[in-house]
Amino acid sequence: MLNAEYQEELITNTAKRQSLCDAAAKEDFSTLILPVMLDDSFRYSCS
């Protein structure tokens, strides 16, 4: 399953981002953290 997140806090808060990635891994989700504007200015991937 693919999950996309757009929360601003996940960009700067690495602990919160890691917590999200850990939870996603437990549920066997592939998660991307993307900018709201979808301008590809960044992309974090939880694999």
Secondary structure, DSSP 8 states (H G I E B T S, - for coil): -EEEE--THHHH-HHHHHHHHHHHHHTT-EEEE--TT---S--EEE-
